[in-house]
Amino acid sequence: MIKATNEERNIAAFWQQFKRQAT
């Protein structure tokens, strides 16, 4: 299992919020 880096987690959270607002 590959551990997600802090940056990757930040980007994932950013996209989740972005998609939420876009909807």
Buried (B, 14 or more C-beta within 10 A) or exposed (E): EEEEEEEEEEEEEEEEEEEEEEE
